[in-house]
Amino acid sequence: MSKKYPIMTENSNYAQERVIYYRERFQNQSVLKLVDVFNSLSSNKGWTSERSFFTKALIDEIHSRGIDTSAICEEQDNRQTIRYIPVRYEQTSHSLSPID
C-alpha cells in the first residue's frame, strides 16, 4: 500500500512534512551513501519543488553529522544556495570537497 501525502494548500505544512519524510529516510544512511545520493543530483535536472525538499533534507542530515558542506552549500539571509557538483567525503577534515 502506498503512503498518502497531504494535498498542498495555502495553509498546509506540505513542504515541512516532505522534508521530514526525506530526513527520516536519510537518518540510517552512511556518510558515503549520503554523498552518493548528493552526487546523483548533480546530473539530475528535474523534480522542481520536490527536489528542493529532498535536497534540504539531505543537506540537513549531512549538517547534523557535523560535516562541513561549504564546498556545496552557502547560507545567507536565511536562504540556502546549493552547488550541484560532484563531491567526495574527506574523512580527515570531516568535510565535502569537489571532485576535480
Secondary structure, DSSP 8 states (H G I E B T S, - for coil): ---------TT--HHHHHHHHHHHHHTTS-HHHHHHHHHHHTT----HHHHHHHHHHHHHHHHHTT-B-TTTEEEETTEEEE----EEEETTTTEEEE--
